[in-house]
Amino acid sequence: MATGFRILKRNRAVSADLVQRYLQLPVANVSDSMSRMTAAGPRLMKMHADGQMAGPAITVKARPGDNLMLHKAIDMAQPGDVIVVDGGGDLTNSLMGELMLAYAVKKGVAGFVLNGAIRDADAFVKVNLPTFAAGVTHRGPYKDGPGEINVPIAIDGMVIEPGDLVIGDSDGVLAVPFDAAKDIYDKTVAKGEAEAKQMAAIEAGTNDRSWVDAALKKLGCEIPDGI
């Protein structure tokens, strides 16, 4: 086995139905439903104009500044896939630009998560394919390898396995494990319903704020009378 330079098949992927349902959910609420313990970090910035991202992951582990395996991953992609690249967070050379973006749109790719840089930044805004990256540089990539496709990768402690659900919006990116995706969806829907009730109470002026003082007193905070 050529560890470090290999391409594997993806043996599972979250369903298209579940992907569509997640597109209706805020990433922040999904994160809350995962105990707020998983994130790709604030360095991954939204490079497109607007819109939600969701889809099963094709994972790429790339040598920093080299996009040979990313090219192959786009060739392999099925419509609706999100390509997630661990490029080591290096911003010296970009991993993709306008031409690769156009090809990805033609292939039906649903989005990109790049722990690395892009170039042709204006094209990403104009085309508006959901793309999250760590930065921008005009310097182009090399195409020499090595790298791996469809292996477990990690970005700032967030582990992504092939076929996991990857979602993104203006708050950032999150990977939802394949085996837990349905359960987390149900928890997120319930949280959204609870928040809707709270928002209605705020607008009606009936929102219960007694929990704040209760929490402060439990923690031993001194509160003057009348505050």
Wavefront OBJ file of the C-alpha trace (Angstrom):
o trace
v 0.000 0.000 0.000
v 1.474 3.343 -1.076
v 0.684 5.265 2.104
v 0.901 8.968 1.364
v 0.291 8.594 -2.370
v -2.889 6.657 -3.054
v -6.501 6.932 -4.177
v -9.227 4.958 -2.419
v -12.857 4.363 -3.262
v -15.531 5.979 -1.118
v -17.665 3.161 0.266
v -20.505 5.178 1.783
v -22.078 8.635 1.676
v -24.922 10.426 3.419
v -28.175 10.313 1.468
v -29.316 13.066 -0.877
v -32.523 13.390 1.166
v -30.603 14.079 4.352
v -28.375 16.566 2.543
v -31.448 18.521 1.402
v -32.853 18.591 4.916
v -29.584 19.901 6.363
v -29.594 22.745 3.835
v -32.484 24.208 5.845
v -30.551 24.264 9.127
v -28.161 26.908 10.500
v -24.657 25.540 11.024
v -24.619 27.128 14.495
v -27.625 25.067 15.587
v -26.075 21.876 14.246
v -22.907 22.740 16.148
v -24.906 23.221 19.362
v -26.465 19.801 18.797
v -22.935 18.333 18.643
v -22.116 19.775 22.108
v -20.165 22.676 20.536
v -17.059 20.495 20.412
v -16.427 20.282 16.660
v -15.255 23.016 14.300
v -12.860 23.617 11.427
v -11.690 26.856 13.018
v -12.242 30.531 12.170
v -9.430 30.564 9.586
v -11.698 28.920 7.037
v -13.413 31.928 5.500
v -16.342 32.114 3.101
v -14.991 32.912 -0.380
v -18.339 32.890 -2.227
v -21.026 35.562 -2.068
v -23.730 33.786 -0.083
v -25.685 30.565 0.323
v -25.637 27.291 2.221
v -23.434 24.272 1.529
v -24.144 20.628 2.264
v -23.002 17.355 0.755
v -21.082 14.124 1.280
v -17.337 14.541 1.570
v -14.648 13.516 -0.834
v -11.507 13.948 1.254
v -8.101 14.978 -0.050
v -4.807 15.076 1.810
v -2.487 17.245 -0.265
v 1.098 18.325 -0.024
v 1.004 22.041 0.821
v 0.850 24.113 -2.352
v 0.250 21.108 -4.627
v -3.120 20.403 -6.248
v -2.539 17.249 -8.294
v -4.812 15.173 -6.047
v -7.421 17.933 -5.929
v -7.596 17.784 -9.725
v -8.192 14.037 -9.506
v -10.826 14.476 -6.804
v -12.808 16.812 -9.062
v -12.566 14.212 -11.827
v -13.961 11.625 -9.403
v -16.710 13.815 -7.926
v -20.370 12.950 -8.252
v -22.992 15.716 -8.440
v -23.624 17.064 -4.944
v -20.236 16.119 -3.459
v -18.267 18.508 -1.255
v -14.499 18.249 -1.726
v -12.551 18.760 1.505
v -8.807 19.322 1.249
v -6.263 19.245 4.043
v -3.478 21.319 2.525
v -1.756 21.874 5.855
v -3.097 25.414 6.137
v -0.256 26.699 3.954
v -0.990 29.974 2.138
v 2.186 30.247 0.069
v 0.642 28.763 -3.077
v -3.026 28.505 -4.020
v -4.763 25.148 -4.377
v -7.294 26.221 -7.013
v -8.510 29.136 -9.082
v -11.016 30.160 -11.745
v -10.441 27.337 -14.239
v -10.779 24.554 -11.674
v -13.829 26.327 -10.253
v -15.488 26.350 -13.672
v -14.756 22.655 -14.155
v -16.151 21.841 -10.698
v -19.385 23.677 -11.518
v -19.658 21.656 -14.744
v -19.209 18.456 -12.718
v -21.922 19.429 -10.245
v -19.660 19.757 -7.207
v -21.640 21.243 -4.305
v -18.746 23.030 -2.630
v -15.158 23.114 -1.438
v -13.443 23.262 1.931
v -9.766 24.086 1.496
v -7.308 24.211 4.360
v -5.136 26.286 2.079
v -5.459 29.214 -0.308
v -7.371 30.077 -3.468
v -6.609 32.586 -6.219
v -8.874 34.434 -8.678
v -10.908 35.447 -5.651
v -13.344 37.617 -7.619
v -14.377 34.578 -9.666
v -15.389 32.707 -6.520
v -17.676 35.575 -5.534
v -19.150 35.836 -9.037
v -19.677 32.106 -9.590
v -20.940 31.709 -6.007
v -20.178 28.016 -5.590
v -19.879 27.542 -1.812
v -16.171 27.620 -1.038
v -14.387 28.001 2.275
v -10.626 28.534 2.370
v -7.920 29.761 4.707
v -6.733 32.602 2.488
v -5.945 34.066 -0.924
v -2.688 34.305 -2.888
v -1.901 34.981 -6.532
v 0.852 32.353 -6.527
v -0.250 29.234 -8.349
v 0.034 25.578 -7.289
v 2.408 22.778 -8.229
v 1.205 19.455 -9.629
v 3.712 16.866 -8.459
v 1.993 15.101 -5.539
v 2.104 13.154 -3.366
v -1.278 13.033 -1.666
v -4.258 10.834 -0.814
v -7.940 10.754 -1.725
v -10.727 9.314 0.428
v -8.732 8.867 3.619
v -9.623 10.346 7.022
v -8.307 13.893 7.351
v -8.431 16.559 10.055
v -8.644 20.343 9.987
v -7.993 22.092 13.309
v -9.074 18.961 15.161
v -12.238 18.385 13.111
v -12.040 14.894 11.639
v -13.644 14.315 8.238
v -14.088 10.837 6.816
v -15.153 10.051 3.241
v -18.935 10.211 2.967
v -19.435 12.315 6.108
v -21.823 15.228 5.743
v -20.051 18.573 5.340
v -22.081 21.749 5.839
v -21.279 25.439 5.728
v -22.808 28.906 5.920
v -21.702 32.392 6.953
v -20.795 31.091 10.419
v -18.317 28.528 9.093
v -17.891 24.859 8.265
v -18.839 21.695 10.141
v -18.458 17.980 9.455
v -21.250 15.722 10.706
v -20.221 12.065 11.144
v -21.994 9.664 8.786
v -23.334 7.397 11.548
v -24.702 10.290 13.629
v -26.159 12.491 10.876
v -29.821 11.479 11.336
v -29.731 11.776 15.135
v -28.010 15.166 14.980
v -30.569 16.354 12.427
v -33.433 15.457 14.778
v -31.742 17.242 17.692
v -31.134 20.316 15.560
v -34.754 20.497 14.437
v -35.877 20.311 18.084
v -33.454 23.089 19.003
v -34.775 25.263 16.193
v -38.330 24.793 17.431
v -37.282 25.783 20.966
v -35.507 28.884 19.655
v -38.580 29.887 17.652
v -40.640 29.814 20.847
v -38.017 31.883 22.646
v -37.951 34.456 19.835
v -41.742 34.740 20.004
v -41.503 35.339 23.761
v -38.848 38.034 23.232
v -41.054 39.824 20.708
v -44.044 39.537 23.075
v -42.049 40.841 26.046
v -42.618 37.639 28.034
v -39.139 36.133 27.809
v -38.104 34.619 31.174
v -34.659 35.931 32.190
v -34.636 34.542 35.745
v -32.087 31.920 34.736
v -29.343 34.587 34.509
v -29.453 35.567 38.203
v -29.962 31.928 39.184
v -26.796 30.970 37.331
v -24.805 33.852 38.841
v -25.919 33.000 42.379
v -25.117 29.325 41.882
v -21.602 30.315 40.838
v -21.161 32.513 43.921
v -21.354 35.914 42.209
v -22.127 38.836 44.532
v -25.130 40.827 43.247
v -26.243 44.098 44.886
v -29.900 44.368 45.840
v -32.122 45.833 43.164
v -29.986 44.789 40.208
l 1 2 3 4 5 6 7 8 9 10 11 12 13 14 15 16 17 18 19 20 21 22 23 24 25 26 27 28 29 30 31 32 33 34 35 36 37 38 39 40 41 42 43 44 45 46 47 48 49 50 51 52 53 54 55 56 57 58 59 60 61 62 63 64 65 66 67 68 69 70 71 72 73 74 75 76 77 78 79 80 81 82 83 84 85 86 87 88 89 90 91 92 93 94 95 96 97 98 99 100 101 102 103 104 105 106 107 108 109 110 111 112 113 114 115 116 117 118 119 120 121 122 123 124 125 126 127 128 129 130 131 132 133 134 135 136 137 138 139 140 141 142 143 144 145 146 147 148 149 150 151 152 153 154 155 156 157 158 159 160 161 162 163 164 165 166 167 168 169 170 171 172 173 174 175 176 177 178 179 180 181 182 183 184 185 186 187 188 189 190 191 192 193 194 195 196 197 198 199 200 201 202 203 204 205 206 207 208 209 210 211 212 213 214 215 216 217 218 219 220 221 222 223 224 225 226 227
